[in-house]
Amino acid sequence: RLIRPDATLPRGMARLVQSGRPGTRVIRLAITTADGRVVDRQIIGSVLSRPPQDQISQIGTRRVIATRGEFAGKEILHMEATGYAPWHGKGVNGTTAIGMQAGRGVVAVDPRVIPLRSELYIEGYGRAVAGDTGGAIKGHRIDLGFATAREAYQFGRRPVRVYILSVPPPRRK
């Protein structure tokens, strides 16, 4: 799988350029039998009849800034969102990566894409704080905190627009 940056696509958008496929190899065998049973197999040769083809995707790198409305001047990201509920699932204990209490208004992000402690607005969800990370949250994925598992399941999985309202200053070490 090859991923190529594309400055014409908005950050977080992906486009499949070429789908991948496995290659095909034809193998010639010499089979020795005795009394109708196979006693030996030897590979005489093999030929690659169809080479494998890489999957090629383009990932957007262009920053998109809202020009109108309440969030004018704020960066917009297109992300894949899923819902989660604290205390529901293996390895979930209700405390986030930055020590906050998990729940509605706290979201899990990839810190390489959105810095932790950033203030966000997510369409279809509302205001939130980037307060957690997750094993499956890589790249342009976001996990939205809900008060109950039922709310999280009802939200499901869908594409969302995320507005970055503010980013915290870098922490000193």
N, C-alpha and C positions, 0 to 999 in steps of 0.2 A: 504494500500500500504506500503510495507516494502522496505527500501533501505539499502543495505549492501555494505560497502566499499570492494573493491577488489584490492589488491596490484599487481595483474598480469596485469590489464588493465591500459592503459595510462590515465592520468588525463583528465577528460572530456568525456571519452567514457562510454557508458552505455550498459548493456546487460540484456535482459529480461530473467529471469530464470524460472519463473512460471507466467502464466497469471491468473488474478483474475476472480472470478465469484461470483454472488450473491447466497445466499442460498435459499432453497425452504422449505416452511412450509405448511403442510396440516392441515386445520382447519375443525373440525366437528361442524356443527350448528344444533340446534333444532329450526325448523321454525313452528310457530303456525299460522294457517290460519282460517279465518271466512268468509264464503260465497265466497271462492276462492281468497280472498285478504290476503296478509301477514299482520298480526297484531303484531307479536313479533318474534324476532330473539335472540337466546342465544347461546353463544359459549359453547359447551360441553367439548371440548378438542382440543389440537393441538399437532402435532408431527413434529419434524424437520426431513424432509425426505432427504435433502441434505445440509450439512453444507456449509457456505460460505468459499471461498478459497481466501486468500490474494494474491495480485500481488506482486511478489518479483523481484526486479531489483538489479543488481550489478553496482556500480559506481566506475570507476577507480581512484586510488589514486597515481599510480606510476608516478613520474616525468620523462618526456622524454626530453632528451637533444640532439639537432642536433649535429651530429659528422662530417658532411662534408658540403662543400659549403659555401656560403656567411654568413650563420647564425650559423656556428659551435660554439658550446658552449652555445647557447641560448635555453631556454626552449620552447617546442612546446606544444600547447593546441589544442585539437579538440573541436570545438564549432559549434553551430547552429547559422547562421548569417541571419539577415534580413536587408533590407534597409529602411532608413527613410530620409525625406527631412525636413529641418527647415521650420517653418511656415505652415506646411501641417498637419492638424489633430488637434483634440481637446486637449487643454492643452499644445501645442507646441508653444513656442514664439521665438525661435531662440537663446536663451541664455542657456548655459549648466550649469550643477551643479557646475562647478568650475569657472564660469564666462566667458568662452570662447564664441566666436561666432560659432554657430553650422553650419555645412556644410561638404563638402568633406574633409576627413582627420581627422575628429573628430568622435569618436565612443562612444557608450554607453555600459558600462560593469557593472557587479556586482562587487563592490569594495572588496567583500570577496574573489573573485577569481583573479581579476587583479586590483591592486591598481590604483586609479585615478592618472593622470599625467604620467602614464607609456607610453613609446614609444613602438609601436608595428609594426609588418609587417604582413599583412593579405593576404594570397594567393588569387589571383583573384581581389584584391582591391588595395593593395599597403601599403605605410607607413601611420601610423595614431597615434593619441594621445588619450589615454583613458581619455576623458574629460567630460563624462556625465553618468548619471544613468537613469533608466527608470522603470516604474511600472511593466512591463512584463519582464524585464531583470533580471532574477534570475538564479543563477548557471552558467552553461556553455553556455549561450546565449550572443550574441553580436549584437548590432544594429549599422550598418554602415551608416555614414552620407553621403548624396549626395547633389548636388547643386539643383536638381529639383526632383519633385515627379515622373516624367517620368523615370528618371534614377533609382530611388529607386524601382519602380515597375518592371522595366526590370531586376534588380538584383534578385528580389524575395526573396526566402528563400532557403538556401542551407547550407550543412556542409562545414566548412572551417578549414584550419590549421592556427593558430595564433602563431607567434614567438614573445616572449617578449624580446625586444632589451635592454630596460633599465627600472629600477624601481626607482622612486624618493626616496630619503632618508625620513625616518619618520619625520613628522612635530612636532616641539616642541610646547607644550601648555603653 
